[in-house]
Amino acid sequence: MSTTERGLVGGTTLAVVAVVVVLALGESTRSRSASEPVREIVLSARDVAFNEVNPTLALRPGELVRFVVRNDDPGVLHSIALPGIDSRVRLVPPGEEVAFEVRVPEGGRFEYTCPQHLPKMRGRIEIGASGHGQP
């Protein structure tokens, strides 16, 4: 293969990679506009509870919520799950935090949990018009 051919192949590969990256970035921002408000809820995992009392979270239908979950429990692995709202279970190592966004469904009652510390680490999520009552 000549130098010119290698340059064309390399350039084509670079162009394909650039297009894939642009499409991936576009996809990640497509779920919300830059001006859409994002409500942030911070939960601290410690002593088999979130925020000491597993508070009920009141959310509004359709709103975008950013959960920040901190593991303030030295030497203990925690996780966060939102069954019925989000299918993933996110691990939160000791001393670290995870953050993620979810779109709130149109209505209902759900829960947030630390699956490995059930039934103690379980709080309610209520979806309604008011959306007040976050920690």
Short mmCIF file of the C-alpha atoms (twelve columns), coordinates in Angstrom:
data_MODEL
# 
_entry.id   MODEL 
# 
loop_
_atom_site.group_PDB 
_atom_site.id 
_atom_site.type_symbol 
_atom_site.label_atom_id 
_atom_site.label_alt_id 
_atom_site.label_comp_id 
_atom_site.label_asym_id 
_atom_site.label_seq_id 
_atom_site.Cartn_x 
_atom_site.Cartn_y 
_atom_site.Cartn_z 
_atom_site.pdbx_PDB_model_num 
ATOM 1   C CA . MET A 1   0.000   0.000  0.000  1 
ATOM 2   C CA . SER A 2   1.435   3.366  -0.988 1 
ATOM 3   C CA . THR A 3   1.811   6.316  1.376  1 
ATOM 4   C CA . THR A 4   -1.074  8.072  -0.354 1 
ATOM 5   C CA . GLU A 5   -3.355  5.038  0.048  1 
ATOM 6   C CA . ARG A 6   -2.426  4.701  3.730  1 
ATOM 7   C CA . GLY A 7   -3.184  8.392  4.227  1 
ATOM 8   C CA . LEU A 8   -6.598  7.961  2.614  1 
ATOM 9   C CA . VAL A 9   -7.414  4.890  4.725  1 
ATOM 10  C CA . GLY A 10  -6.232  6.620  7.912  1 
ATOM 11  C CA . GLY A 11  -8.150  9.776  7.045  1 
ATOM 12  C CA . THR A 12  -11.302 7.795  6.297  1 
ATOM 13  C CA . THR A 13  -11.004 5.938  9.603  1 
ATOM 14  C CA . LEU A 14  -10.540 9.212  11.468 1 
ATOM 15  C CA . ALA A 15  -13.591 10.693 9.739  1 
ATOM 16  C CA . VAL A 16  -15.739 7.695  10.668 1 
ATOM 17  C CA . VAL A 17  -14.617 7.897  14.309 1 
ATOM 18  C CA . ALA A 18  -15.384 11.645 14.368 1 
ATOM 19  C CA . VAL A 19  -18.896 11.055 12.997 1 
ATOM 20  C CA . VAL A 20  -19.572 8.344  15.604 1 
ATOM 21  C CA . VAL A 21  -18.415 10.649 18.421 1 
ATOM 22  C CA . VAL A 22  -20.578 13.524 17.166 1 
ATOM 23  C CA . LEU A 23  -23.613 11.251 16.891 1 
ATOM 24  C CA . ALA A 24  -23.032 9.847  20.378 1 
ATOM 25  C CA . LEU A 25  -22.738 13.327 21.869 1 
ATOM 26  C CA . GLY A 26  -25.845 14.454 20.045 1 
ATOM 27  C CA . GLU A 27  -27.762 11.471 21.384 1 
ATOM 28  C CA . SER A 28  -26.753 12.161 24.980 1 
ATOM 29  C CA . THR A 29  -27.998 15.742 24.809 1 
ATOM 30  C CA . ARG A 30  -31.159 14.917 22.895 1 
ATOM 31  C CA . SER A 31  -33.030 13.790 26.034 1 
ATOM 32  C CA . ARG A 32  -33.139 17.370 27.386 1 
ATOM 33  C CA . SER A 33  -32.656 20.866 26.129 1 
ATOM 34  C CA . ALA A 34  -29.980 23.149 27.522 1 
ATOM 35  C CA . SER A 35  -32.618 25.381 29.111 1 
ATOM 36  C CA . GLU A 36  -34.649 22.605 30.743 1 
ATOM 37  C CA . PRO A 37  -34.387 22.750 34.527 1 
ATOM 38  C CA . VAL A 38  -32.887 19.763 36.283 1 
ATOM 39  C CA . ARG A 39  -33.870 19.185 39.882 1 
ATOM 40  C CA . GLU A 40  -31.078 17.798 42.046 1 
ATOM 41  C CA . ILE A 41  -31.679 15.440 44.948 1 
ATOM 42  C CA . VAL A 42  -28.740 14.499 47.147 1 
ATOM 43  C CA . LEU A 43  -28.896 11.289 49.177 1 
ATOM 44  C CA . SER A 44  -26.305 10.222 51.735 1 
ATOM 45  C CA . ALA A 45  -25.968 6.474  52.399 1 
ATOM 46  C CA . ARG A 46  -24.861 5.788  55.969 1 
ATOM 47  C CA . ASP A 47  -25.781 3.354  58.757 1 
ATOM 48  C CA . VAL A 48  -28.301 1.423  56.582 1 
ATOM 49  C CA . ALA A 49  -30.351 4.511  55.717 1 
ATOM 50  C CA . PHE A 50  -30.481 7.269  53.148 1 
ATOM 51  C CA . ASN A 51  -30.339 10.717 54.778 1 
ATOM 52  C CA . GLU A 52  -30.801 9.036  58.170 1 
ATOM 53  C CA . VAL A 53  -34.562 8.439  57.726 1 
ATOM 54  C CA . ASN A 54  -35.148 7.252  54.113 1 
ATOM 55  C CA . PRO A 55  -37.272 10.329 53.291 1 
ATOM 56  C CA . THR A 56  -40.219 10.195 50.933 1 
ATOM 57  C CA . LEU A 57  -39.355 11.976 47.688 1 
ATOM 58  C CA . ALA A 58  -42.211 13.896 46.059 1 
ATOM 59  C CA . LEU A 59  -41.577 14.364 42.343 1 
ATOM 60  C CA . ARG A 60  -43.508 15.991 39.499 1 
ATOM 61  C CA . PRO A 61  -44.563 13.990 36.432 1 
ATOM 62  C CA . GLY A 62  -42.191 14.443 33.500 1 
ATOM 63  C CA . GLU A 63  -39.552 16.422 35.386 1 
ATOM 64  C CA . LEU A 64  -35.876 15.679 34.962 1 
ATOM 65  C CA . VAL A 65  -34.177 14.746 38.235 1 
ATOM 66  C CA . ARG A 66  -30.465 14.444 38.904 1 
ATOM 67  C CA . PHE A 67  -29.742 12.091 41.781 1 
ATOM 68  C CA . VAL A 68  -26.435 12.493 43.592 1 
ATOM 69  C CA . VAL A 69  -25.816 9.565  45.933 1 
ATOM 70  C CA . ARG A 70  -22.921 9.779  48.376 1 
ATOM 71  C CA . ASN A 71  -21.564 6.857  50.345 1 
ATOM 72  C CA . ASP A 72  -20.638 8.285  53.743 1 
ATOM 73  C CA . ASP A 73  -20.267 4.832  55.305 1 
ATOM 74  C CA . PRO A 74  -16.541 3.946  55.692 1 
ATOM 75  C CA . GLY A 75  -15.750 0.435  54.507 1 
ATOM 76  C CA . VAL A 76  -19.302 -0.383 53.346 1 
ATOM 77  C CA . LEU A 77  -20.369 -0.733 49.700 1 
ATOM 78  C CA . HIS A 78  -23.787 0.754  48.954 1 
ATOM 79  C CA . SER A 79  -25.823 1.047  45.769 1 
ATOM 80  C CA . ILE A 80  -28.873 2.877  44.494 1 
ATOM 81  C CA . ALA A 81  -31.776 1.475  42.488 1 
ATOM 82  C CA . LEU A 82  -35.044 3.056  41.327 1 
ATOM 83  C CA . PRO A 83  -37.182 0.028  40.389 1 
ATOM 84  C CA . GLY A 84  -39.919 0.906  37.910 1 
ATOM 85  C CA . ILE A 85  -38.253 4.220  36.998 1 
ATOM 86  C CA . ASP A 86  -34.744 3.146  35.994 1 
ATOM 87  C CA . SER A 87  -33.547 -0.408 35.399 1 
ATOM 88  C CA . ARG A 88  -29.947 0.100  36.508 1 
ATOM 89  C CA . VAL A 89  -28.382 -0.546 39.885 1 
ATOM 90  C CA . ARG A 90  -25.483 1.815  40.506 1 
ATOM 91  C CA . LEU A 91  -22.722 0.859  42.933 1 
ATOM 92  C CA . VAL A 92  -21.463 3.556  45.297 1 
ATOM 93  C CA . PRO A 93  -18.079 2.625  46.824 1 
ATOM 94  C CA . PRO A 94  -17.169 3.950  50.296 1 
ATOM 95  C CA . GLY A 95  -16.231 7.623  50.261 1 
ATOM 96  C CA . GLU A 96  -17.449 8.151  46.689 1 
ATOM 97  C CA . GLU A 97  -20.572 9.421  44.973 1 
ATOM 98  C CA . VAL A 98  -22.499 8.677  41.797 1 
ATOM 99  C CA . ALA A 99  -24.725 11.056 39.866 1 
ATOM 100 C CA . PHE A 100 -27.314 10.260 37.221 1 
ATOM 101 C CA . GLU A 101 -30.421 11.770 35.664 1 
ATOM 102 C CA . VAL A 102 -33.840 10.205 35.183 1 
ATOM 103 C CA . ARG A 103 -37.073 11.409 33.639 1 
ATOM 104 C CA . VAL A 104 -39.932 11.018 36.133 1 
ATOM 105 C CA . PRO A 105 -42.842 8.879  34.886 1 
ATOM 106 C CA . GLU A 106 -46.329 10.346 34.616 1 
ATOM 107 C CA . GLY A 107 -47.564 9.083  37.959 1 
ATOM 108 C CA . GLY A 108 -47.525 6.432  40.614 1 
ATOM 109 C CA . ARG A 109 -45.635 5.319  43.661 1 
ATOM 110 C CA . PHE A 110 -42.177 3.869  43.453 1 
ATOM 111 C CA . GLU A 111 -39.228 3.347  45.729 1 
ATOM 112 C CA . TYR A 112 -35.503 3.912  45.868 1 
ATOM 113 C CA . THR A 113 -33.365 1.244  47.478 1 
ATOM 114 C CA . CYS A 114 -29.912 -0.012 48.315 1 
ATOM 115 C CA . PRO A 115 -30.536 -3.606 47.167 1 
ATOM 116 C CA . GLN A 116 -27.874 -5.224 49.350 1 
ATOM 117 C CA . HIS A 117 -29.238 -3.560 52.511 1 
ATOM 118 C CA . LEU A 118 -32.960 -4.220 52.099 1 
ATOM 119 C CA . PRO A 119 -35.358 -3.933 53.793 1 
ATOM 120 C CA . LYS A 120 -33.777 -1.151 55.861 1 
ATOM 121 C CA . MET A 121 -32.479 1.040  53.011 1 
ATOM 122 C CA . ARG A 122 -35.750 1.732  51.220 1 
ATOM 123 C CA . GLY A 123 -37.529 5.028  50.665 1 
ATOM 124 C CA . ARG A 124 -40.703 6.006  48.829 1 
ATOM 125 C CA . ILE A 125 -41.060 8.073  45.684 1 
ATOM 126 C CA . GLU A 126 -44.465 9.655  45.166 1 
ATOM 127 C CA . ILE A 127 -45.258 11.288 41.856 1 
ATOM 128 C CA . GLY A 128 -47.914 13.983 41.809 1 
ATOM 129 C CA . ALA A 129 -48.639 17.564 40.864 1 
ATOM 130 C CA . SER A 130 -47.014 19.271 43.865 1 
ATOM 131 C CA . GLY A 131 -43.567 17.671 43.726 1 
ATOM 132 C CA . HIS A 132 -42.520 19.075 47.102 1 
ATOM 133 C CA . GLY A 133 -40.928 17.164 49.926 1 
ATOM 134 C CA . GLN A 134 -37.430 16.343 48.717 1 
ATOM 135 C CA . PRO A 135 -34.710 16.058 51.315 1 
# 
